[in-house]
Amino acid sequence: MEQEQSSVDKFTWKIENFSRLKTDEVCSETFVIGDYPWKIILYPRGDEDDNYISIYLKVVKTANMSDGWSI
């Protein structure tokens, strides 16, 4: 998997041989957009149903985020 980060609000995550993945979950490295740290979580065979791909964008909690924080 190859990842590229630039100074603009853009993140590129390339997954090689996607159709051959043997894992249930793939996570990107943490990246920053809009001053917040994020990760992409990918379920190649779906989160709950094997017939779909599931992709989630998750904020990475930091020490300065209070409980119940949202964006």
N, C-alpha and C positions, 0 to 999 in steps of 0.2 A: 504494500500500500504506500502510495506516495502522497505527501501533503505539501502544500505551498501556502505561505502566508505573506501578504504584502501590507503596506502602510495604509491602503484604502480599505473601506469596509467590504472586503471580499475574502472568501476562504475557499480554497479548492482542495477537494479530497478525492483522490483517484484510487479505486479499488481494482487491483489486477485480478483477472480470472474470477470475476464475480460468480459465475455459474458453477464454479468448482469449490466454493466455500464450504467447509465442513462444520463450521461453528454456528451456533444458534444466534449469537450476538456479536456485533462488531462496533467498536467505539472509536471515534476520531480522537486525536489529541486535542487538548484544550486550545481554543483560539479566542481572540478578543475582537469583538465588534461592538461599537457603541459604548466603549468603556466597560463592558461586562464580559466575563469569561463564559464560554459556551463549549458544549460537546455535541456531536451528532451521534445518536445511537441508532444502529441499523439492525433489524431482524430480517435476514434474507428469506426466511420461511415464515414470516409473520410472527407477531407477538402472541396472538391467540388462535390464529387460523393459518394452516399451512398453505392456503391458496393465495395468500397475499404477501407483499413485502410491507414491512412497517418501518417508518423512519420518524425519529423523535428529535427535537431540538431541546436540549436540557441546559439550563443555566447551572454553572458550577458555583456552589455556595462558597462565599468567602467570609472571613472573620467580621467584616464591616457590614454584612447583611443581617438585619434583624429577623427574628422569627416572623413568619407571615409575609415576608418581603415578596413583592411581585413586580413584574414589568409588563 
